[in-house]
Amino acid sequence: MSLPPIFLALALLLPGLASAGPREDVHAAYTRFLAARTFRATVTDVKKGQQLSTMEFVAPDRYHISSGNDDMEQIIIGDEAYTRINDRLMKLPVPVSRIVGQYRNRETLDELARDLEVTALGEEDVDGEAARIYGYTVTRPAKADVKVWIGNASGLPLQIESQGRFMGVKSTTRVRYSHYDDPDITVDTPG
């Protein structure tokens, strides 16, 4: 028995209504994430309990990144990057869009669609919003065990926690996402 077309359309539009499986749920959440016009993200070193940075994003290629101790910030617009350290602004001649592009990477979607094994890990609130938790392991750019919390109401990633090794050091990093499609988030070229 197949569902009438109206129910199929509702299932696609309303993230909490229907679920084909963990991998499909995560794929749908990352698809919504890539379509977001803006968001704010805070990055924390879980083991140290230390906030590393805050990032604001404006599509398609604008980033404002502040360090956790507010002594450095970067503004990235396409391939132009500006760094402010202790009130001194410098323009960097580096193709940074390729570097920061990893944070909104379509390759993750391709990997999810192909063969990534995703496991449902239950539910938990993130900042008061009910979320489903999923786990998977990636091998690129480095091997990491990943957990993602997907909001029941929004269908968007609310939090991603990644545990792995970088340059021989084991770490756990948490990225908390908020303010999706917030028109108040702007990233302008520094003047």
C-alpha positions as CSV (number, residue, x, y, z in Angstrom):
1,M,0.0,0.0,0.0
2,S,1.5,3.4,-1.0
3,L,0.9,6.7,0.7
4,P,-1.3,9.3,-1.1
5,P,0.8,12.1,-2.6
6,I,-0.2,14.7,0.0
7,F,1.3,12.5,2.8
8,L,4.5,12.1,0.9
9,A,4.8,15.8,0.4
10,L,4.1,16.4,4.1
11,A,6.7,13.9,5.1
12,L,9.3,15.7,3.0
13,L,8.4,19.1,4.3
14,L,7.9,18.3,8.0
15,P,11.1,16.8,9.4
16,G,9.6,15.1,12.5
17,L,6.7,13.3,10.7
18,A,8.4,10.5,8.8
19,S,11.7,8.8,8.9
20,A,13.2,6.3,6.5
21,G,16.2,5.5,8.7
22,P,19.1,7.1,10.5
23,R,21.3,7.7,7.4
24,E,18.4,9.3,5.6
25,D,17.6,11.5,8.6
26,V,21.1,12.7,8.8
27,H,21.3,13.2,5.0
28,A,18.1,15.3,5.2
29,A,19.5,17.4,8.1
30,Y,22.7,18.1,6.3
31,T,20.8,19.0,3.1
32,R,18.8,21.6,5.1
33,F,22.0,22.8,6.7
34,L,23.6,23.5,3.3
35,A,20.5,25.4,2.3
36,A,20.6,27.7,5.4
37,R,21.2,31.4,4.5
38,T,22.8,32.2,7.9
39,F,23.8,30.5,11.2
40,R,25.9,31.0,14.3
41,A,28.2,28.3,15.6
42,T,30.3,28.0,18.7
43,V,33.2,25.6,18.8
44,T,34.2,24.1,22.2
45,D,37.0,21.8,23.3
46,V,34.9,19.3,25.3
47,K,37.7,17.9,27.4
48,K,39.0,21.3,28.5
49,G,35.6,22.9,28.7
50,Q,37.0,25.8,26.7
51,Q,35.2,27.8,24.0
52,L,37.6,27.9,21.0
53,S,35.7,30.2,18.7
54,T,32.4,31.6,17.5
55,M,31.5,31.7,13.8
56,E,28.8,33.6,12.0
57,F,28.0,32.5,8.4
58,V,26.1,34.3,5.6
59,A,25.6,32.4,2.4
60,P,27.2,31.8,0.1
61,D,30.7,32.5,1.3
62,R,30.9,35.0,4.2
63,Y,32.3,34.0,7.6
64,H,33.1,36.0,10.7
65,I,35.2,34.0,13.2
66,S,36.2,35.2,16.6
67,S,38.6,33.4,18.9
68,G,37.3,32.2,22.3
69,N,39.4,34.9,24.1
70,D,38.4,37.7,21.7
71,D,42.0,38.7,20.9
72,M,41.7,37.6,17.2
73,E,39.0,37.7,14.6
74,Q,38.8,36.7,10.9
75,I,36.4,37.9,8.2
76,I,36.3,35.8,5.1
77,I,34.4,36.8,2.0
78,G,35.0,34.5,-0.9
79,D,38.8,34.3,-1.4
80,E,39.5,37.5,0.6
81,A,40.4,37.1,4.2
82,Y,41.1,39.7,6.8
83,T,42.6,39.0,10.2
84,R,42.4,41.4,13.1
85,I,44.8,40.8,16.0
86,N,44.9,43.3,18.8
87,D,43.1,46.0,16.7
88,R,45.5,45.6,13.8
89,L,43.8,44.6,10.5
90,M,45.7,42.6,7.9
91,K,44.5,41.2,4.5
92,L,45.7,37.7,3.8
93,P,46.6,36.5,0.3
94,V,45.4,33.0,0.8
95,P,42.6,31.1,-1.0
96,V,40.7,30.7,2.2
97,S,37.3,29.8,0.6
98,R,38.8,26.3,-0.1
99,I,39.9,26.0,3.6
100,V,36.6,27.1,5.2
101,G,34.5,25.4,2.5
102,Q,35.1,22.1,4.5
103,Y,32.5,23.4,7.1
104,R,29.8,23.3,4.4
105,N,31.0,20.3,2.5
106,R,28.8,18.5,0.0
107,E,31.2,15.5,0.1
108,T,29.6,14.5,3.4
109,L,26.2,14.3,1.7
110,D,27.8,12.1,-1.0
111,E,29.3,9.8,1.6
112,L,26.0,9.6,3.4
113,A,24.2,8.7,0.2
114,R,26.7,6.0,-0.7
115,D,27.6,3.9,2.3
116,L,28.1,5.7,5.6
117,E,26.7,3.6,8.4
118,V,24.7,5.8,10.8
119,T,23.2,4.6,14.1
120,A,20.3,6.1,16.0
121,L,21.5,6.9,19.6
122,G,18.3,8.1,21.2
123,E,17.0,11.6,22.1
124,E,18.2,14.5,24.2
125,D,17.4,18.2,24.5
126,V,19.9,20.8,23.2
127,D,19.3,24.3,24.7
128,G,15.7,23.3,25.4
129,E,15.0,21.9,21.9
130,A,14.2,18.2,21.6
131,A,16.7,16.4,19.3
132,R,17.4,13.0,17.9
133,I,21.1,11.8,18.2
134,Y,22.9,9.9,15.5
135,G,26.4,8.5,15.4
136,Y,28.8,7.6,12.5
137,T,32.5,7.4,11.7
138,V,34.2,9.4,9.0
139,T,37.6,8.7,7.5
140,R,38.2,12.0,5.6
141,P,39.9,14.4,6.1
142,A,40.9,12.3,9.2
143,K,39.2,9.5,11.0
144,A,36.7,10.7,13.6
145,D,33.7,9.4,15.5
146,V,30.9,11.9,15.1
147,K,27.6,12.4,17.0
148,V,25.0,14.8,15.6
149,W,21.9,16.1,17.4
150,I,19.1,17.0,14.9
151,G,16.3,19.2,16.1
152,N,12.9,17.5,16.0
153,A,11.1,20.7,15.2
154,S,13.6,22.2,12.7
155,G,15.2,19.1,11.2
156,L,18.6,20.9,11.3
157,P,21.8,20.0,13.1
158,L,21.8,21.6,16.6
159,Q,25.1,20.2,17.7
160,I,27.9,18.0,16.3
161,E,30.5,16.4,18.4
162,S,33.6,14.9,16.8
163,Q,36.2,12.7,18.6
164,G,39.5,11.9,16.9
165,R,43.2,12.6,16.6
166,F,44.9,15.6,15.1
167,M,48.7,15.6,14.8
168,G,48.8,12.8,17.3
169,V,46.6,14.5,19.9
170,K,43.3,13.0,20.9
171,S,40.5,15.6,21.1
172,T,36.7,16.0,21.3
173,T,35.3,19.1,19.7
174,R,31.7,20.3,19.9
175,V,30.0,22.7,17.5
176,R,26.7,24.1,18.7
177,Y,24.6,25.7,15.9
178,S,21.9,28.4,16.3
179,H,20.3,31.4,14.6
180,Y,19.6,29.6,11.4
181,D,18.3,32.0,8.7
182,D,18.5,34.9,11.1
183,P,18.4,38.2,9.0
184,D,20.3,40.0,11.8
185,I,23.5,38.1,11.0
186,T,25.6,40.0,8.6
187,V,29.3,39.8,7.5
188,D,30.6,42.9,5.8
189,T,34.0,43.7,4.4
190,P,36.0,45.5,7.1
191,G,36.4,49.2,6.5
